[in-house]
C-alpha cells in the first residue's frame, strides 16, 4: 500500500501537485480509493472527495467551486463525469483525469518515500456539506486538525494493531476520515466494503463476521437494521450523525462498548464523545485539545443544567469555508473567552447543556438544519433547488416523523395551479441533489396559510397522508407481487399497497429501500442495485426485475419498436 501510494505521489508531484493544491478523488470504495487519498497527502496536496453516486450537477458544482485541476478516478466513472466542458474556479477549461484501474505508467515511478516540506497548517482535504445558500459549501481541513482527531480517537476507541476497522461511510461523508486514518496510523486492519454491499444489512453483518471486525461506526438508523445479527467480534461500536434512542443504546451496549459521538464537519468530524452507561444518553465530553462552551444570546457562559448554544474551539477547528469569507466570519467568531489573540470559536447552532457530571446533553437546533438518517441537511438548499423549477413560485420544507425514527422531508410548493407537476419536481430534485436530500413527497398548494403577521404558518400546512396512494388501487398479481406487497406493508406500516403505488409516495425513504432489498435478497436470492430501485419503485416493476434476475426472462409491456435500428458485429 505504501509503495503504490508513493508511486502515485511521485506522479502527482510531476503534475504540479504540492502544498495547497487540491486534487479530486471520484472513485468507488476500493483499494484505489485509499491509494489515491494517501498519494495526494504524500505529494503535499489536499484531496476533495467526489461521490460517484452524486448527481452530475452537484459534482460539476463541487469541481468548479473547489478549483481542482486533476481528478483521480476509474474508467467506469470517467465518462459520466464529462470533464471536457468543465471549467473550474481558476478558469481551467480542461480538467485532467487519471484512471487508476488502467495502466497509467505506474512502473515508471519510484516506490520510495517522499520528503515533502509541509506545515501542520497546510490543507489536508476539503469536504462539502449541505448549504443554506442553495449550494454545498466546502470546509477546509488542515493537517493539524486531522492529526489531533486521529490520535485522540485511536486512544478513546482503543484501536491498535490487533484491531479491524470497518470502512462504512461514503468518502464524501466525513465519518470516513475517522475510519480510514484511525486504522492506518495505529497499524490496524482497514476493511473496505463495496458500493453495492454497504447498503445491505445482511452483507454488512456477514463482512463483520467474516473478517472479525472489532470497530465500526454507524448512524443509529442503520444500526437498527442489524439487530438480528450476532456480530460477536464487534466489541466497539460508535454511533454518530444523529441522536440514538435510549432503548437502542441499551440494546447495543449490552455486550460491547458503545460510544456516542458528536461533531460538525467544521470541527473535523468529531468534537465530543462519551461511553453509554446506565441509560444516560449524552454526547460526552470534548475531545482532547478541544473546548466546548455553552453560551447564551449575549455570549455569556450558561450555568450547569441551563440550555444554550454550543460553541467549539481548539486545534480541530477548520480554516473555514473555501472562497466564502462572509459565511466563514459569521460562523467562526473571535473567542472572547480566551486571552490568546487570534483564537476562534465555531457557532454550531446546536442547543445543549452541561450535566453535573461534565457531559454534554444535546437538545436540538436553533435553525432549519436537520439530521436525517445520519446525514446533515440544510432544508434551505432543497428549497432553492425546487425554486429553480419554472412553475414553482414559493416553497417550504418540513420534516415529518410519522413513526419513531422515521423522519421524512416534505416539500410544500406554491404553483400556478398545476398540481400535476409533483412527479416532475421529484425528478428535478433527483437530478440536482443526493438521494438522501430528495423530498419523500411534494404537496402542491395554490397558496400557503399565513399567520396574522403575514408569515407562512408552518403549523397549518397539511400533513401528508402516506397511507393513501396518489393513484387508484390495482391489486398485486401473482406470488412475487403479493410477497412484495407483504414486505412493503410491514415496513411502511400501512394496510395495503397497489402494484403501481410508488414506494416513496407511501412514506418510504432510502434506508427503508435498503431494507426492502435486503428482504428481497432473503426471499428471492437476487440482488437489486439501489439505483434501479429508485428508478421505478413500484411492486409491478420490482417484480419484473426479480423475474429478470432470477430467470433472465424480462417481460416487456409492449413489443419494442424496430423502426430505427442498426446491425452491429458483436
N, C-alpha and C positions, 0 to 999 in steps of 0.2 A: 504493500500500500504506500509506504513512504517513498519507495523508488519510483513508482508510477506517478505519484504526485510531484516528485522532483522533476521528472522528465517534462511533464506538462507545465510546471512552473518556469523551467528554462525557456520553453517555447513562448509563454506569455510575456516574459521579460523581453524577448526578442521582438514581440509585437508592441512593445511600449508600455506594458503594464508595470506599475510601480506604486509608490505611496499616493493615496487619494484617487487612484484610477479605479473606476467601477467596471465590473465585468458581470454580465448577465448569466444566470445559470437556469436553463429551461430543460430539465432532464427528469425523467420518471425515476421513482425510487429504485436505486441500483447502485452497484459499486462505482459506476462512472460518476454518479452524483457526489459521492463522498470524495473521490479523487479530485473532482472539479473544485469543490469547496476548499480542500486543503491546498491545492495548487495555487488558487487565487491568493490565499493568505500567505503562502510561502513566497510568492512573487512580490509581496508587499501591497497588493491591491485590496479592494473591498468587493465582496460578492453581492449581487442583487438577485434574490430568488424570484423565479418566474414560474408559477404553477402551470404546467401544460394543460390542465383542465379549466383554466380561466377562459372566459370568452375572449375572442380576438381583440375586441375593442378595449378591454381592460389591460390586456398585455401590451397593446400598442401604446396606451397612455403611460404605463409604467416605464416602458423602454424609452419613450421620448422624455418623460419628466426626469428620469434618473440620469440621463446623459450617457448611458452605456454605448460603447462603440464596438464591442465584441461580445458575442453571446456563445457560450458553450452549450451544446445541445446534442440531440440524437437525430439520425437520419429520418426516423418515423415522425419526428416533430418539426423538423426544419421547414418543410414545405408549408405547413399550416401557419407558421409564423409570418410568411410572406414579407421578408425583410427588404425586398427590392425597393419598395416605396416608403419604407420607414425613415423618418427624419428625427434625430434625437435633439435634445435641448441645445446642443452645440452646433446644430445645423448640419451634421454629417449626413449626407444624402444616401450613403450606402453603409449599412452596419454589417460588419463581418460576422461570420458564424463558423464554428468548428464542431463537427460531429465526432464525438468521442468513441462511437461504436464503429467507426470506419478507420481505415488506415490513414492517419494524418502525419505519418513520418515520426512516430514515437521513438523508433530505434535510433534516430539521428541525434537525440538529445541525451545529455548526461543524467545518470541516476544519482549523482552526488548531491548532498545537502547544499542549500544556498546560504549565502551570508548577505542578507538584505538589511540595510540600515533603516530602522523604524523606531518611532517613539510610541509609548503607550497611548498617546493622544491621537495617533493616526486612525483612520477609518478602517473598520473590520467588515462591516456589512451594512446594507440598507434594506429595511423590511417595510413593506407598505401595509398600512392599516386603513380601515374604513374612515372616510372623512365626511364631516357635516357639510362641507362646501359642495358636495356632489361628485367629488373625485377622491380616490385614495391618496393618502399623504405618506411620504417616505420618511421613516425615522432613521437617523444616522447614528450608528453604534460604534464607539471607539474600542480599541483593543483593551484598554483599561477596564471598561465596562464588562466585556466578555470574560476577561481573566478572573475578575472577582466573582462573578456569577458562578463560573465553572468550579473554581476551587471551593467556594462555600458550599455549593450543593453536593459536591463529592463528599465533603465532611458530614453534612447534615443527613444525607441519604445513605452514608456508609457504603460507598461504591469503591471497590478495589479490584485487583487483577483476577479474582475468582468470580466476579460478578458478570452477569449477562444482561445487557440493557436493550430493551425493545425500542426501535426507532419507528414510532407510530405516526407522529404528526406530519402533515404536509410541510415541505421545505419553505413554503410561504407563511407558515404559522410559527411564531417564534418559540413554541414549545420544542420544535425540532432542534433548535440551537442548544437547549439544555440537554436533550437526549444524546446528541452527537458528541459534544465536547466533554461532557462529564465522563462518558465512556472512554474516549480516546486518550484523555490526559491521565486517566487512572490505570490504564492497562487493561480495562475490562473488555469484554466482547460486545460489539455493537451488532445487533441482529436486525437486518433490514426486512421489511415486508413489502410485497409488490403492490402496485397501484390497484390491482383488482382485489387482492386478498384483504387489504386493510379495512375494507368496507363490510366484511363478513365476520360476524362474531364467532362463527364456527372455526373459520380459518385462523383468526387471531388466537383463539384458545388453543387450537392444535399446534400452532407455531410456538406458543409459550411452553407447552408440554414437550414438544419435540426437541427444542433447544435449551430446555431447562432455564428459561429466563427468570431472573431474580428481581429485576426492577422494571417497572412500566409506569407511564403517565397517561391518564385518560381523562376526558371530560366526564362528569358524573352521568350524563345521559347515555353515553356509550357503555360505561361501566355497568349500567343496569341491565344491558343485554347479555352480560357474561355470567349471570348468577347461576346458571345451570351447569357451569363447568368448574372442575375442581382446581386446576392450575396450581398444583401443590408446590411447585418450585418458586412461585411468585411470593417472595417474602416481604417485599417493599412496594407499596402502591402509592403513587402521587396523584391526587385529583386536583385539577386546575381548570380554569376557563369560566366556571360559573359555580354557584353555591351547590353544595351537596346536602341532601335532606338527612335528618337525624337517623331514620331507620336504615337508610343506605349506608351511612357511615358506620353504624353499629354492626351491620352485616359484614362489611368488608374488613373491619378491624378485628374480627373475631379470632383469626389465626395468623394475622400478619400485621405489619406496621403500616398505618395509613397516615400519610402526610397531606394536609390540606394547604395548598399553595395559592398565593395571590400575587398578582403584579401586572402592571400595564407594560406594553411594548416600550413605552417611553422611558422605562426604568430597567431595560434589558431583562425581559422575560418575567422575572420574579423579584418581589420586594420583601415579602414575608412568607413564612411557612410555620406550621405547627403540627404536632402529632395529635391525632384524635384520642382523647382519654375521657372516660366516664361521661359519655353522652354530652360532652361540652363542645359544640361546634364553634370554632373561631378560625381566623386566618393567621393565628400565631403571632410571632414577634419578628421584628425586622431582621433581615439577613445581616451578617457581619459587614461592617463598613457602610451600612445604610442607616438612615434615620427616618422616623415617621412621626409627624406632628398631627394632632387633631386640633384644628383651628376653627374659631367662629368667624362670622362675616367681617369682623374687624381685625382679623389676623391674630387674635389672642388665643393662647393655649387653653383648651377646654379641660375642666377637671375630670378625673376618672369617673366613668359612667355617663358622661354627658356627650351627646352626639355633636359631631362637627364634620367638616370636610377634611379628608386625608391629604396631607402634603408630604411628598417624599424627597429626601435629599441623600447625598452620599456619592460614592465613587461609581455607582452604576447608572447615574443619570446620563441619558443620551445627549448628544450635542443639540438635538432639536430636529425640526422638520427641514428637509433639504429645500432650499430656494423658497422658503415660506417664513420670512423673518417676522411678519406680523403675528401670525398664529403661534410661532415659537415664543415670542415675547409675552404673548397672552397666557400661555400655559406654563412656561418656565419663568418663574419670577425670582427676584433677588431674595436671598434668605435673610430676612430682617432679624432672625433669632440668633444669628451667628456673628461673632466678632471678626471672622475672616472675610477679607474683601473678595468679591467675585463668586462667592458660593451662591448656588441657586436651589430652588425648590420646585418640584413639579406638582401642579394642581391636578389631582386625579379626577375630581368631580364625584368621588365616591363618599358616601356618608358612613362613618364608622364611629366607634367609641372604644376607649381603653377600658379593659376589665380590671378588677383589683389584682389579678394575678399577673398583669403585664402583657396579656394577649390582647389582640385587636379583634373586634367583632364588626363584621360587615353588615350594613343595614339597607343600602340602596344607592340611588344615583340622584344627582342634582339636575340632570338634563335628560335628553331623549336618547342617550346611548344605552344600548341593551346588550345582554349576553344571552345568546340562544344556541343551545347545543354546543357550548364551548367557544363559539365564535363571537368576537366583539363586533357589534354592528351599530353604525350611525344611521338612524332612521332618516335623517336629512339627506343622506346620499341616495337612498332609494327614491325619496320624493323627487329629487332633482332629475333622476333618470326618467321617471314616469312623466315629468313635466316636459321632457323633450318630445313626447308624442304630440303630434299636431292637434289632436282632438281633446287633449286634457287641458282644462283651464286652471284647475287647482287640485291639490292632493294632500291627504293627511295619512300618516301611518300610525297604527296602533298595534300593540302586542296583546293578543287574546290567549288566555290559558283556559281551554275547555276542559282539561283534565290536569291533575298534578304532574308537573314536569313536562307538559306538552304545550310549549309556547309557540304560537303561530303569528306570523306577520300578516296583518290585514291592511290592504290598501283601499282607501276611500278616495274616489276621484269625482270631480265635477266635470261634466262633459256637455257637449252641445245638444244633449238629448238622445244621443245614440248609445243605448245601453248594450248594443251588440258587439262592442269592441273589447269586452273583457278578455277574451282569449287572445286578441291581438296584443293587449297590454302585457299579458303574461309572457308571450313570445318576445315582445320588445324587452322586457326585463331580463329574460334568459339570455338575450344576445349581448347584454351590457354588464351583467352582474354575476358574481359567483353563485353557484346553486343555492348556498345557504342564505343568501340575501334576497332570493326571489320570493315575493309575497305568496302565501298559501292560497289567497283568493283576492279578487278585486271586486269592490262593491261600487257600482256607478250610481251617482245621485245627480239630480238636476240642480240642487243647491244644498249647502251644508247648514245644519242647525247652528244658530248663533246665540251667544249669551246676551244679557242686557247691555254689556259693554261693547258688543259688536264683534267679539272674538268667536272663533269656532268652538262650539260646545261639544267637546270630545265625549262627554258622558252621555250625550243624547244620540250619538251615532249608532245606527242599527247594529245589533250583534249578529254575526253570521250564523246561519243555521246549516252546519255541515251535514246533518243527518238528512237534509232534503236536497237531493241531486238537482242540478240545473237543467236536466233533460228528463224526458219520460222514462219510466222504468221499463227495462227489457230484461226478462228473466234469463239468467245464465243457462247455457245449453251444454249438455254432456258432463261427464265425470270430472274432467280437468277444470272446466269453468266453475262447476259447483264447489270443488275443493278450494279454488282460488277465492270464491265468494266467502267461504267459511273463514279462511285466513284473514281476509280484509275485515270481516265483521268483528272478529275477535280483537284485531289490532286497533281498529278505528272506534270500537265500542258503539256500533250503530246496529240497526235492526236488519237491514238488507242492503245489498249492492247490486245494481244492474250491470249487465255485461258491457254497457257503453258508458258507465259512470267513470269520471276522471278521479283517480286516487287522491290527487292533491285538492280537488274541489270538495272532497268529502272530509277534509281535515288532515290528510296525510302530510308528512314532511320528509326530508331527506333521510333522517335516521330511521323512521318507520319504514321507508322504502328499503333500506338495508336489511331490516328485519324480515320484510316480505321476501326478499331474495334469498335470505338465509333459510327460511322455511320452505321456499320453493326447492332449494338445493336438497333439503332433507326429504321432502316428499317425492320429488321427481328426478333427483340425481342429475340435475343440469345447473349450469352456472350462467346466469343472465347478467351481462355488464350493466352497471347502474346507469350509464349513459343511454342505453337502449330503453331502459325502463322509463326514463324521463321523457323520451321522445313521444310515446303514446301510452300513458299509464292507465289502460283500461283492461278489464278482465278478458275481453274479446281478443285484443292484440297480444297480451301476455300469454294467453293460451296458445295462440299461433306460434309465438316464439318457443314455447316449451315443446310444441309439436315438432317444430323445425329442428331444434337442438337434439331432440331425442330420436327422431326418425329420419331427419334430413328431407322431409317432405313438407314444403311450405305451401299452404293453401292460399291462393290469391282470391280476392273478392271478384276480380274480373280478369279476362284474358288480357295479356299485355299487348299493347299496340305495336304493330310491326310496320307502320307507315314509313318510318325513317330508321334504317338500320345499316350496319356496315359489317361485313365479314372480316374476321381477324384471324391470323395464324396464332395458335397457342403453342 
